[in-house]
Amino acid sequence: MWALHCLNLLKRHLTFTVQMTAIIVSEKRLLLLTFLCFTVEAMGRESKTLLEKQLLAEEKLKLINKPTVKSIQSADGDVIDCVDLYKQPALDHPLLKKHIIKMKPTNDHSRKRNNDSSQATTSAGPTPTQTWQKSGPCPNGTVPILRVQRHHLLNAPSIENYGRKPWNGVVEHEIHLSNRTIAAGIEGLHAYAVLIGSGYNYIGAKASLGIYNPWVGADDEYTTCQIWLRHGEYNNSESIELGWMVNPSVFGDKTTRFFVYWTTDSGKETGCFNLLCPGFVQTSSEIALGAAFSHVSGDELQYEFSVEVWKDFDDERWWVVYGDTTVGYYPASLFGGLWRTATLVFFGGDVYSPRIWESPHPSTAMGSGTLASYHFMDAAFIRQPRIMDFSGYYKYPDPFGIYVNQAYCYSAQNYAEILWTEPLLYYGGPGRNFPYCQ
């Protein structure tokens, strides 16, 4: 409309100048004026689109953010809302309308957690706090929830699908284990460097994850270090995931944050990160999903934290544990096959990019940004990866296999510095690097 109005004015101007024969409008000037007219039209459309996006963001904020008992301003710019336990997002799920929240597991899992049949001799690094915790606690009876702010939504590729993984299909890959070859689904636009356990029904997994802050080259890319529990067909699988990530499209920055994730269909229509859709039931008032770590590993000190997910058959819940703190759970009723057990366990790194198979390759790094062959103090590591089967004991995954789908960009390696000790899982890489990964 603006362009049409502008062109009409231009037409009248040209008619006037021809009649008066006083001004000759050159062809170049005519093209310039035409260009300016359509620029005005484009700016009008862009302003309308931005306004529509801002209105959509306001509506989304009303749905995601819950009424608060107390709000905490963190030094890193985050806002933590202390929300009444019974007003948290999980209870909006249709299957959880009458859900009774359990504050702790029925099963005494503490004995099993420390009942490790493997002999591990590697020492642990310090565990950092979450940055917001320095600004004060949430009251009893509330749970800390990272507030979604307007800039988070405006930075996301899609406001409607905010908090979900981008769906881009799943590809079946052959993965070689220590005793056989299996087929597993790998998301199409993801680069993996992982240790995979298969061959049993798994009811728990845990590990200690080194914490890093890898480079992310674009806002629509992300990088993680995590544990996956999976069940189901490769292109329609159920999954529970937990670890740390750098994800600008969700958090609006490039800091390293704790996360959980779930889906029942490989992410096509269900599931999300953290509490960005109904699903995960939080019980802890101490740990905030999506909150940033106060420290990450550097040249002199290696920070790490332990994470665990395990199934309590007494009350049908998948409990998530951060260090020694039980954070909450996924009700088993959310799932089909994973309602019972998992059939695959992954430990390692994941990089997502819409351009992961293009050249030039994305510069988003995994782990510390260094390939696995550089080992301790350089490469990222996962210490003491463990699975639990129906024996009730935690043990090293066996059979297992190492899987990497972009070996020139990222890598993974089981390596023991001392021959008789348990190996660390080293993983990671810089992404684009000359001349190998371009």
Phi, psi and chi 1 to 4 in degrees:
 res  aa     phi    psi   chi1   chi2   chi3   chi4
   1 MET       -  -45.2 -173.8  171.0   66.6      -
   2 TRP   -62.1  -41.3  -78.1   99.7      -      -
   3 ALA   -64.7  -41.7      -      -      -      -
   4 LEU   -62.2  -44.0 -178.6   60.3      -      -
   5 HIS   -62.2  -42.6  178.8   64.4      -      -
   6 CYS   -63.9  -41.9 -172.7      -      -      -
   7 LEU   -67.7  -35.0  -72.6  170.9      -      -
   8 ASN   -62.8  -43.1  -75.1  -25.8      -      -
   9 LEU   -62.2  -40.0  -69.3  175.2      -      -
  10 LEU   -63.2  -41.3  177.3   58.9      -      -
  11 LYS   -62.2  -44.4 -177.5  178.5  179.3 -178.7
  12 ARG   -63.7  -38.4  -72.3 -161.7  -67.5  -89.8
  13 HIS   -63.0  -42.6  173.6   69.6      -      -
  14 LEU   -66.6  -40.3  -70.2  173.1      -      -
  15 THR   -61.4  -43.8  -58.7      -      -      -
  16 PHE   -61.7  -43.6  175.2   77.1      -      -
  17 THR   -68.7  -34.4   56.2      -      -      -
  18 VAL   -67.0  -42.9  169.0      -      -      -
  19 GLN   -64.1  -42.5  -69.7  173.2  -11.8      -
  20 MET   -81.1  -19.1  -60.9  -58.4  -67.5      -
  21 THR    49.8   28.9   64.2      -      -      -
  22 ALA   -98.9  -27.2      -      -      -      -
  23 ILE  -128.8  132.8  -57.3  174.4      -      -
  24 ILE  -107.8  118.4  -62.2  175.0      -      -
  25 VAL   -87.3  116.9 -179.9      -      -      -
  26 SER   -70.9  159.5   68.6      -      -      -
  27 GLU   -61.6  -36.2 -176.8 -179.8   -7.5      -
  28 LYS   -66.4  -40.3  -71.8 -175.5  178.6  180.0
  29 ARG   -67.4  -37.9 -174.0  179.5  178.6 -167.7
  30 LEU   -60.8  -44.3  175.2   61.0      -      -
  31 LEU   -63.1  -39.5  -69.9  172.8      -      -
  32 LEU   -64.1  -44.7  175.7   59.7      -      -
  33 LEU   -64.8  -38.4  -70.9  171.3      -      -
  34 THR   -63.0  -43.7  -56.0      -      -      -
  35 PHE   -59.8  -42.9  171.3   75.5      -      -
  36 LEU   -63.4  -37.8  -69.2  173.8      -      -
  37 CYS   -60.4  -47.8  -73.7      -      -      -
  38 PHE   -72.6  -26.1  -77.7  101.2      -      -
  39 THR   -65.1  -41.4  -60.7      -      -      -
  40 VAL   -60.8  -42.3  169.6      -      -      -
  41 GLU   -61.1  -44.5  171.4   72.8    6.4      -
  42 ALA   -63.5  -40.2      -      -      -      -
  43 MET   -65.1  -36.5  -70.0  173.5   64.0      -
  44 GLY   -64.4  -42.7      -      -      -      -
  45 ARG   -64.9  -41.5  -73.1 -162.4  -56.5  -92.1
  46 GLU   -63.7  -41.0 -175.1  175.9  -22.0      -
  47 SER   -63.6  -40.4  -62.6      -      -      -
  48 LYS   -65.0  -42.7 -177.1  179.4  178.9 -177.5
  49 THR   -62.9  -42.7  -58.6      -      -      -
  50 LEU   -63.5  -41.0  179.6   59.2      -      -
  51 LEU   -63.2  -44.1  178.1   60.3      -      -
  52 GLU   -61.8  -40.2  -69.5  174.2  -15.6      -
  53 LYS   -66.3  -38.8 -169.2  170.9 -176.1  178.8
  54 GLN   -65.7  -40.3  -71.5  174.4  -22.1      -
  55 LEU   -65.6  -40.2  -68.5  173.6      -      -
  56 LEU   -64.4  -38.7 -172.3   59.9      -      -
  57 ALA   -63.3  -41.2      -      -      -      -
  58 GLU   -61.7  -41.8  -69.9  -61.0  -34.1      -
  59 GLU   -65.7  -39.4  -68.5  -59.9  -45.3      -
  60 LYS   -66.2  -39.4 -171.6   75.7  169.5 -179.1
  61 LEU   -61.6  -37.2  -70.6  173.1      -      -
  62 LYS   -65.6  -32.9  -67.8  176.4 -175.6  177.8
  63 LEU   -76.7  -38.9  -69.8  174.0      -      -
  64 ILE   -82.0  -49.3  -66.0  177.9      -      -
  65 ASN   -80.5  130.7  -67.0  -34.7      -      -
  66 LYS   -99.0  158.7  -63.4  -63.3 -177.4  179.1
  67 PRO   -56.7  142.0  -22.9   32.7      -      -
  68 THR  -109.9  149.1   64.7      -      -      -
  69 VAL   -88.3  -34.3  174.2      -      -      -
  70 LYS  -157.0  147.3  173.8 -175.5  176.2 -178.6
  71 SER  -121.8  140.9  -67.4      -      -      -
  72 ILE  -119.7  121.7  -60.7  171.9      -      -
  73 GLN   -87.1  114.5  178.7   66.0   58.7      -
  74 SER   -84.4  152.0  177.2      -      -      -
  75 ALA   -64.1  -21.3      -      -      -      -
  76 ASP   -89.3    4.9   58.6    5.0      -      -
  77 GLY    99.5  -13.4      -      -      -      -
  78 ASP   -70.4  154.2  -73.2  -13.2      -      -
  79 VAL  -119.3  125.0  178.2      -      -      -
  80 ILE  -103.9  120.8  -57.8  -63.2      -      -
  81 ASP   -96.2  126.8  -70.9  -32.0      -      -
  82 CYS   -88.3  108.0  -55.3      -      -      -
  83 VAL  -107.9  139.5  174.9      -      -      -
  84 ASP   -51.9  133.6 -174.5  -72.8      -      -
  85 LEU   -49.2  -39.2  178.4   70.1      -      -
  86 TYR   -93.0   10.2  -71.9   93.5      -      -
  87 LYS  -118.8   15.0  -66.2 -179.2 -179.9  178.6
  88 GLN   -74.3  160.7   61.0  177.5  -65.9      -
  89 PRO   -58.1  -32.6  -25.4   33.9      -      -
  90 ALA   -53.3  -36.8      -      -      -      -
  91 LEU   -75.6   -1.4  -58.3 -176.6      -      -
  92 ASP   -82.7  -11.2  -68.6  -23.3      -      -
  93 HIS   -68.6  135.8 -164.6  -73.0      -      -
  94 PRO   -54.8  -33.3  -24.0   31.9      -      -
  95 LEU   -79.2   -8.7  -64.9  175.8      -      -
  96 LEU  -119.5   17.6  -55.9  178.1      -      -
  97 LYS   -60.5  -36.9  -70.6  -65.8 -174.0 -177.7
  98 LYS  -110.4   23.9  -62.1 -178.5 -180.0  179.8
  99 HIS   -68.5  137.1 -177.1   74.3      -      -
 100 ILE   -99.1  118.3  -61.5  173.7      -      -
 101 ILE   -73.2  130.9  -64.8  177.7      -      -
 102 LYS  -100.6  127.7  -64.0  -89.0  -65.3 -171.7
 103 MET   -82.8  -22.6  -63.9  -56.1  -65.4      -
 104 LYS  -152.4  159.4   61.0 -179.0 -178.7  178.9
 105 PRO   -63.4  148.3  -19.5   30.9      -      -
 106 THR   -71.0  -40.8  -57.6      -      -      -
 107 ASN   -75.3  134.2 -171.4  -18.5      -      -
 108 ASP   -76.3   91.2  180.0   13.3      -      -
 109 HIS   -87.6  -13.6 -175.9   62.1      -      -
 110 SER   -60.2  -34.9   58.3      -      -      -
 111 ARG   -68.0  -43.4  177.2 -176.9   58.0   82.7
 112 LYS   -67.8  -34.2  -69.4 -176.5  178.8  179.7
 113 ARG   -58.4  -36.9  -68.0 -172.0   70.0 -128.2
 114 ASN   -98.7    2.0  -61.3  -46.4      -      -
 115 ASN   -92.7   80.8 -163.6   -3.1      -      -
 116 ASP  -104.4  119.9 -168.2  -26.0      -      -
 117 SER   -77.0  -11.2   63.3      -      -      -
 118 SER   -91.6  148.1  -55.2      -      -      -
 119 GLN   -97.7  103.6  -63.9  -60.5  -45.9      -
 120 ALA  -102.3  133.3      -      -      -      -
 121 THR  -120.0   -0.8   58.3      -      -      -
 122 THR   -78.5  140.9   51.7      -      -      -
 123 SER   -86.6  157.1   59.2      -      -      -
 124 ALA   -96.4  147.4      -      -      -      -
 125 GLY   -88.4  172.3      -      -      -      -
 126 PRO   -68.8  151.3   24.2  -32.9      -      -
 127 THR  -102.9  123.1  -62.8      -      -      -
 128 PRO   -76.0  163.5   29.5  -34.0      -      -
 129 THR   -82.1  174.9   60.6      -      -      -
 130 GLN   -89.9  138.8  -68.2 -171.8  -45.9      -
 131 THR   -55.2  -41.1  -56.1      -      -      -
 132 TRP   -63.2  -25.4   73.6  -87.0      -      -
 133 GLN   -63.4  -21.9  -66.8  170.7  -25.9      -
 134 LYS   -71.5  -13.8  -60.2  175.9 -178.2  178.9
 135 SER  -100.3    8.0  -58.6      -      -      -
 136 GLY   116.8  157.6      -      -      -      -
 137 PRO   -90.8  165.9   34.1  -35.2      -      -
 138 CYS   -85.6  147.2  -84.1      -      -      -
 139 PRO   -66.8  158.8  -15.7   28.0      -      -
 140 ASN   -59.4  144.5  -68.8  -26.7      -      -
 141 GLY    86.4    2.4      -      -      -      -
 142 THR  -124.0  164.9   68.3      -      -      -
 143 VAL  -125.4  141.2  -67.9      -      -      -
 144 PRO   -80.5  125.2   27.2  -30.1      -      -
 145 ILE  -126.3  126.5  -61.0  179.1      -      -
 146 LEU   -64.0  121.4  177.5   66.6      -      -
 147 ARG   -72.1  132.4 -178.9 -173.7  -62.8  176.9
 148 VAL   -81.2  124.6  178.1      -      -      -
 149 GLN  -107.1  164.0  -58.7 -178.8   54.0      -
 150 ARG   -56.2  -41.2 -174.4  177.8  -65.7  102.8
 151 HIS   -67.8  -24.9   71.4  -86.8      -      -
 152 HIS   -61.5  -46.7  -64.6  149.1      -      -
 153 LEU   -70.6  -41.5  -64.7  177.4      -      -
 154 LEU   -68.0  -21.5  -64.0  178.3      -      -
 155 ASN   -87.3  -10.5 -165.7   53.3      -      -
 156 ALA   -81.2  146.5      -      -      -      -
 157 PRO   -61.0  -31.3  -21.1   31.7      -      -
 158 SER  -145.0  122.5  167.0      -      -      -
 159 ILE   -70.2  -38.6  -66.9  178.1      -      -
 160 GLU   -59.4  -39.2  -67.0   88.4  -15.9      -
 161 ASN  -102.8   20.3  -65.7  -37.3      -      -
 162 TYR   -57.9  133.9  174.4   72.7      -      -
 163 GLY    92.1   -6.3      -      -      -      -
 164 ARG  -103.5  159.6  -65.2  176.1   54.0 -169.9
 165 LYS   -74.1  141.9  -73.0 -173.0  179.4 -177.6
 166 PRO   -62.7  129.2  -19.5   31.3      -      -
 167 TRP   -87.1  124.9  167.2 -111.1      -      -
 168 ASN  -142.0   22.9   44.6   72.1      -      -
 169 GLY    86.7  162.9      -      -      -      -
 170 VAL  -128.5  136.9  177.6      -      -      -
 171 VAL  -113.0  135.1 -179.6      -      -      -
 172 GLU   -81.5  129.5 -172.0  174.2   34.1      -
 173 HIS  -124.1  148.1  -73.6 -104.9      -      -
 174 GLU   -82.9  132.2  -76.9 -168.3   -9.3      -
 175 ILE  -125.8  126.7  -62.6  174.8      -      -
 176 HIS   -92.0  116.5  -58.5  -73.2      -      -
 177 LEU   -95.1  179.6  -57.2 -179.3      -      -
 178 SER   -68.3  -19.9   49.4      -      -      -
 179 ASN  -128.9   -3.8   63.4   -9.0      -      -
 180 ARG  -170.9  176.5   69.2 -173.2 -169.5  -76.6
 181 THR  -111.5  135.4  -61.2      -      -      -
 182 ILE  -122.8  166.3   64.3  169.0      -      -
 183 ALA  -109.3  134.6      -      -      -      -
 184 ALA  -142.4  152.6      -      -      -      -
 185 GLY   -87.9  131.5      -      -      -      -
 186 ILE  -122.3  127.6  -57.1  -62.9      -      -
 187 GLU   -56.0  139.7  -68.3   99.4  -29.2      -
 188 GLY   -62.1  -33.4      -      -      -      -
 189 LEU  -109.9   35.6  -64.3  176.9      -      -
 190 HIS  -121.7  144.5  -69.9 -111.7      -      -
 191 ALA  -108.1  125.9      -      -      -      -
 192 TYR  -113.1  145.6  -83.4   34.4      -      -
 193 ALA  -141.0   96.7      -      -      -      -
 194 VAL  -141.3  159.0  -64.8      -      -      -
 195 LEU  -100.1  130.6 -179.7  149.1      -      -
 196 ILE  -118.9  131.6  -62.5 -179.8      -      -
 197 GLY  -109.0  135.3      -      -      -      -
 198 SER  -152.8  155.2  176.2      -      -      -
 199 GLY   122.7   -9.0      -      -      -      -
 200 TYR  -134.8  171.8  -66.1   93.2      -      -
 201 ASN   -91.8  120.8  -72.2  -53.2      -      -
 202 TYR  -101.8  134.2  -59.1  105.3      -      -
 203 ILE  -119.5   11.6   60.5  173.1      -      -
 204 GLY  -176.3  156.6      -      -      -      -
 205 ALA  -155.0  146.8      -      -      -      -
 206 LYS  -154.3  162.8   67.7  175.3 -176.7  175.4
 207 ALA  -170.9  165.5      -      -      -      -
 208 SER  -107.9  122.9 -172.2      -      -      -
 209 LEU  -105.7  123.6  -46.5  179.1      -      -
 210 GLY   -63.9  141.2      -      -      -      -
 211 ILE  -106.0  127.6  -53.3  170.6      -      -
 212 TYR  -136.1  172.4  -56.4   88.2      -      -
 213 ASN  -129.0   75.6 -176.9 -124.6      -      -
 214 PRO   -69.7  154.8   24.0  -32.9      -      -
 215 TRP   -69.7  135.5  168.7 -106.0      -      -
 216 VAL  -117.0  120.5  173.5      -      -      -
 217 GLY   -79.4  -19.8      -      -      -      -
 218 ALA  -149.5  154.5      -      -      -      -
 219 ASP   -68.3  -18.3  -75.8   -7.9      -      -
 220 ASP   -97.3   19.2   59.4   -7.8      -      -
 221 GLU  -120.2  160.6  -59.3  173.3   -6.6      -
 222 TYR  -152.3  165.1   65.5   78.2      -      -
 223 THR  -139.4  143.2 -179.1      -      -      -
 224 THR  -138.0  160.9   78.1      -      -      -
 225 CYS  -127.0  127.6  168.7      -      -      -
 226 GLN  -162.3  174.9   62.6  179.0   91.1      -
 227 ILE  -113.8  137.1  -59.8  172.3      -      -
 228 TRP  -115.8  136.0  -65.6 -104.7      -      -
 229 LEU  -114.5  125.5  -79.0  178.5      -      -
 230 ARG  -129.9  155.2  -76.6 -170.8 -180.0  174.8
 231 HIS  -152.0  137.9 -174.5  108.8      -      -
 232 GLY   114.5  178.8      -      -      -      -
 233 GLU   -61.5  150.3  -61.7  177.2    0.4      -
 234 TYR   -60.0  -31.9   78.5   92.0      -      -
 235 ASN  -101.8    8.9   61.2  -11.1      -      -
 236 ASN  -152.4   47.5 -157.8   42.9      -      -
 237 SER   -91.7  157.2   63.1      -      -      -
 238 GLU   -99.1  145.7  -58.9  176.6  -26.1      -
 239 SER  -150.4  141.2 -177.9      -      -      -
 240 ILE  -121.2  129.9  -65.3  174.4      -      -
 241 GLU  -134.1  149.3  -55.0  172.4   19.4      -
 242 LEU  -158.7  149.8   64.1  164.3      -      -
 243 GLY   159.8 -143.0      -      -      -      -
 244 TRP  -123.9  157.6   60.0 -104.8      -      -
 245 MET  -151.9  159.3   73.0 -178.8  -19.7      -
 246 VAL  -119.6  114.0 -178.9      -      -      -
 247 ASN  -143.7   89.8 -169.9  -23.0      -      -
 248 PRO   -61.3  -31.2  -19.6   30.6      -      -
 249 SER   -71.1  -18.5   68.5      -      -      -
 250 VAL  -101.6  -43.7  171.9      -      -      -
 251 PHE  -103.9   -8.6  -57.6  110.7      -      -
 252 GLY    77.0    8.1      -      -      -      -
 253 ASP  -152.2 -173.8   60.4   23.2      -      -
 254 LYS  -121.0   38.7  -63.7 -178.8 -179.9 -179.3
 255 THR   -91.0  161.4   58.4      -      -      -
 256 THR   -90.3  128.7  -55.1      -      -      -
 257 ARG  -136.9  150.1  -61.6  168.8  178.6  -88.3
 258 PHE   -74.9  139.7  173.0   53.6      -      -
 259 PHE  -146.1  159.2   82.5   95.1      -      -
 260 VAL  -129.8  161.4  -62.2      -      -      -
 261 TYR  -153.9  150.8  173.1   85.1      -      -
 262 TRP  -147.5  155.8   72.4  -75.8      -      -
 263 THR  -159.2  157.5 -179.2      -      -      -
 264 THR  -116.5    2.5   60.8      -      -      -
 265 ASP  -146.9   39.7   58.6    3.3      -      -
 266 SER    61.7   18.8  -65.3      -      -      -
 267 GLY    88.6    7.9      -      -      -      -
 268 LYS   -64.4  -48.8  -73.6 -174.9  -74.3 -132.8
 269 GLU  -135.6  -13.0  -64.2 -177.9   -0.5      -
 270 THR  -120.3  160.1   66.0      -      -      -
 271 GLY    89.1  169.5      -      -      -      -
 272 CYS  -173.3  172.6   64.1      -      -      -
 273 PHE   -81.1  142.1  -66.2  108.5      -      -
 274 ASN    54.5 -126.5  -56.2  -27.5      -      -
 275 LEU  -109.8   26.9  -56.9  174.6      -      -
 276 LEU   -82.1    0.3  -63.5  175.7      -      -
 277 CYS  -152.9  161.6   68.9      -      -      -
 278 PRO   -64.9  137.1  -21.5   33.3      -      -
 279 GLY   167.0  -68.8      -      -      -      -
 280 PHE   -76.1  131.3 -174.2   80.2      -      -
 281 VAL  -101.0  113.5  179.4      -      -      -
 282 GLN   -89.6  138.4 -179.4  148.0  -11.4      -
 283 THR  -121.3  -21.2   57.0      -      -      -
 284 SER   -82.1  140.3  171.3      -      -      -
 285 SER   -98.5    6.2   62.3      -      -      -
 286 GLU  -107.9  -32.3  -59.2  173.9    3.7      -
 287 ILE  -111.7  130.8  -59.2  -62.7      -      -
 288 ALA  -107.0  124.0      -      -      -      -
 289 LEU   -65.3  133.3  -59.5  176.6      -      -
 290 GLY    87.2   -4.1      -      -      -      -
 291 ALA   -77.1  153.9      -      -      -      -
 292 ALA   -83.7  150.6      -      -      -      -
 293 PHE   -78.4  145.9  -65.0   97.2      -      -
 294 SER   -72.5  -26.1   60.5      -      -      -
 295 HIS  -142.5  152.4  -64.1   84.5      -      -
 296 VAL  -127.9  166.5  -63.6      -      -      -
 297 SER   -65.4  142.8  -62.0      -      -      -
 298 GLY  -132.7 -156.3      -      -      -      -
 299 ASP   -69.1  -30.7  -67.0  -25.2      -      -
 300 GLU  -110.1  -24.2  -63.3 -177.5   -2.2      -
 301 LEU  -132.8  131.9 -161.6   56.0      -      -
 302 GLN  -103.2  112.2  -60.9  -73.0  -56.9      -
 303 TYR   -91.7  148.0  -72.8   92.7      -      -
 304 GLU  -153.6  164.9   59.6 -175.4  -83.9      -
 305 PHE  -147.4  150.3   75.4  114.6      -      -
 306 SER   -96.0  141.2   63.4      -      -      -
 307 VAL  -132.4  152.5  -72.6      -      -      -
 308 GLU  -152.4  144.3  176.5 -174.3    9.1      -
 309 VAL  -133.3  131.7   55.2      -      -      -
 310 TRP  -147.7  154.6   65.6  -80.0      -      -
 311 LYS   -99.2  125.3  174.7   71.4 -178.7  -61.8
 312 ASP   -99.0  107.1 -172.7  -15.3      -      -
 313 PHE   -73.7  -17.5  -75.0   93.1      -      -
 314 ASP   -68.7  -34.2  -68.4  -18.6      -      -
 315 ASP  -126.5   10.9   56.6   17.5      -      -
 316 GLU    55.1   60.0  -61.4  -61.8  -17.3      -
 317 ARG  -139.3  143.1  -72.1  160.5  167.7   81.4
 318 TRP   -95.7  106.5  -74.5   97.3      -      -
 319 TRP   -86.9  139.7  -70.5   90.7      -      -
 320 VAL  -109.5  129.3  170.4      -      -      -
 321 VAL  -122.2  131.4 -177.2      -      -      -
 322 TYR  -116.3  112.0  172.6  110.5      -      -
 323 GLY    61.6 -120.9      -      -      -      -
 324 ASP  -103.9    8.5  -67.5  -37.1      -      -
 325 THR  -103.3  123.9  -58.0      -      -      -
 326 THR   -77.9  115.4  -62.5      -      -      -
 327 VAL   -83.4  -38.1 -178.7      -      -      -
 328 GLY   161.4 -155.6      -      -      -      -
 329 TYR  -157.4  160.2   57.9   85.1      -      -
 330 TYR  -101.3  119.6  -74.6  107.6      -      -
 331 PRO   -60.3  133.6  -22.6   33.3      -      -
 332 ALA   -62.9  -20.8      -      -      -      -
 333 SER   -66.1  -14.0   58.6      -      -      -
 334 LEU   -70.4  -20.2  -65.8  173.4      -      -
 335 PHE  -114.0  169.1  -56.0   99.0      -      -
 336 GLY  -100.8  -90.0      -      -      -      -
 337 GLY   -65.5  -36.8      -      -      -      -
 338 LEU   -71.7   -8.8 -158.7   53.4      -      -
 339 TRP   -56.6  -30.6  169.5   79.1      -      -
 340 ARG  -100.9  -66.7 -176.9   70.6  176.4  167.1
 341 THR  -147.5  169.2   64.8      -      -      -
 342 ALA   -99.7  154.8      -      -      -      -
 343 THR  -115.5  -10.2   54.2      -      -      -
 344 LEU  -135.6  143.2  -77.5  172.3      -      -
 345 VAL  -130.3  129.5 -179.0      -      -      -
 346 PHE  -116.0  144.0  -65.7   11.2      -      -
 347 PHE  -130.3  130.4  -56.9   85.4      -      -
 348 GLY   149.7 -151.7      -      -      -      -
 349 GLY  -114.1  154.4      -      -      -      -
 350 ASP  -143.1  131.1  170.9   24.8      -      -
 351 VAL  -120.2  127.8  167.5      -      -      -
 352 TYR  -109.1  136.3  165.1   78.9      -      -
 353 SER  -156.2  138.0  170.3      -      -      -
 354 PRO   -60.9  -16.4  -18.5   30.2      -      -
 355 ARG  -113.2   25.2  -61.0  160.1  -65.9  -82.5
 356 ILE   -64.5  -25.0 -160.5   71.2      -      -
 357 TRP  -107.5   14.5  -63.7  105.9      -      -
 358 GLU  -100.5  166.8  -63.4  179.0    9.6      -
 359 SER  -120.9  128.8 -178.7      -      -      -
 360 PRO   -71.0  148.6   27.4  -35.9      -      -
 361 HIS   -67.7  147.1 -169.8  -81.8      -      -
 362 PRO   -56.9  150.0  -24.3   33.6      -      -
 363 SER   -90.6    3.7   60.8      -      -      -
 364 THR   -64.3  129.2  -67.1      -      -      -
 365 ALA   -93.7  165.6      -      -      -      -
 366 MET  -123.8  139.8  179.0 -169.3  -65.7      -
 367 GLY    66.8 -126.8      -      -      -      -
 368 SER   -86.7   -3.8   65.0      -      -      -
 369 GLY    89.0    4.9      -      -      -      -
 370 THR  -117.2  144.0  -57.9      -      -      -
 371 LEU   -65.6  155.3  -67.7  170.0      -      -
 372 ALA   -60.1  -30.2      -      -      -      -
 373 SER   -66.2  -11.6   57.3      -      -      -
 374 TYR   -81.8  -14.0  -75.3   82.9      -      -
 375 HIS    59.9 -155.5  -60.9  151.9      -      -
 376 PHE   -62.3  143.5 -164.8   69.0      -      -
 377 MET    75.6   -8.9  -65.0  -59.5  -69.3      -
 378 ASP  -121.0  -59.4  -73.2  -46.5      -      -
 379 ALA   -78.5  151.9      -      -      -      -
 380 ALA   -69.8  153.7      -      -      -      -
 381 PHE  -140.5  156.6   67.8   89.8      -      -
 382 ILE  -123.8  124.7  -66.5  178.5      -      -
 383 ARG  -104.7  138.5 -171.5  170.9   56.7   82.5
 384 GLN    52.9   56.1  -63.5  177.6   13.2      -
 385 PRO   -64.7  132.7   25.5  -33.5      -      -
 386 ARG  -136.6  146.9  -63.6  -72.0 -175.1  -91.3
 387 ILE  -122.6  154.2   57.4   89.4      -      -
 388 MET  -122.1  128.4 -177.6 -172.8  -70.2      -
 389 ASP  -108.1 -163.2   55.0   23.9      -      -
 390 PHE   -71.9   -2.9  -78.1  113.2      -      -
 391 SER   -68.3  -22.9   70.7      -      -      -
 392 GLY    85.9    3.4      -      -      -      -
 393 TYR  -109.4  144.9  -69.1   93.0      -      -
 394 TYR   -81.8  137.1  -88.6  114.2      -      -
 395 LYS  -148.9  163.5   60.0 -173.8   74.5  172.9
 396 TYR   -66.8  139.7 -164.4   87.1      -      -
 397 PRO   -61.3  125.3  -17.5   28.5      -      -
 398 ASP  -159.0  119.1 -170.6   21.8      -      -
 399 PRO   -73.3  155.3   27.6  -35.7      -      -
 400 PHE  -145.1  167.3   71.1   90.1      -      -
 401 GLY  -151.8  155.8      -      -      -      -
 402 ILE   -99.3  129.4  -63.3  -66.6      -      -
 403 TYR  -126.0  126.9  173.9   76.9      -      -
 404 VAL  -136.7  129.0  177.4      -      -      -
 405 ASN  -107.4    0.5   62.5  -13.1      -      -
 406 GLN  -142.4   74.3  -69.3 -160.3  -10.4      -
 407 ALA   -66.5  -22.4      -      -      -      -
 408 TYR   -83.6  -11.5  -68.3  108.7      -      -
 409 CYS  -109.3  -35.1  -49.2      -      -      -
 410 TYR  -143.5  157.3  -47.3  102.1      -      -
 411 SER  -150.2  167.4   62.3      -      -      -
 412 ALA  -145.9  147.2      -      -      -      -
 413 GLN  -158.1  132.4 -174.5 -178.0   86.7      -
 414 ASN   -86.5  122.2 -102.8   -2.0      -      -
 415 TYR  -148.1  132.7 -178.5   80.4      -      -
 416 ALA  -108.7  125.1      -      -      -      -
 417 GLU   -64.5  -35.3  -57.7  -71.3  -16.3      -
 418 ILE  -117.0  132.9  -57.6  174.0      -      -
 419 LEU   -53.4  -41.7 -174.1   61.8      -      -
 420 TRP   -90.8    3.0   56.4   85.3      -      -
 421 THR   -95.0  163.1   60.7      -      -      -
 422 GLU   -68.7  137.6  178.5 -178.7  -59.2      -
 423 PRO   -70.3  151.6   25.9  -34.6      -      -
 424 LEU   -89.4  149.4  -67.0  177.7      -      -
 425 LEU   -89.4  107.9  171.8   64.2      -      -
 426 TYR   -93.4  142.3  -67.8  104.5      -      -
 427 TYR  -154.9  166.2   73.6   96.7      -      -
 428 GLY   127.0 -172.3      -      -      -      -
 429 GLY   161.1  167.0      -      -      -      -
 430 PRO   -87.4   -6.2   31.6  -35.2      -      -
 431 GLY    76.0 -131.5      -      -      -      -
 432 ARG   -60.0  124.9 -178.1  168.6   66.5 -122.8
 433 ASN  -153.5  136.8   65.7   91.7      -      -
 434 PHE   -87.3  136.2 -177.4   83.1      -      -
 435 PRO  -100.7    8.2   36.1  -35.2      -      -
 436 TYR   -84.9  -44.2  -55.3  106.6      -      -
 437 CYS  -122.8  102.7  177.3      -      -      -
 438 GLN  -125.0      -  -59.7 -177.8   60.8      -
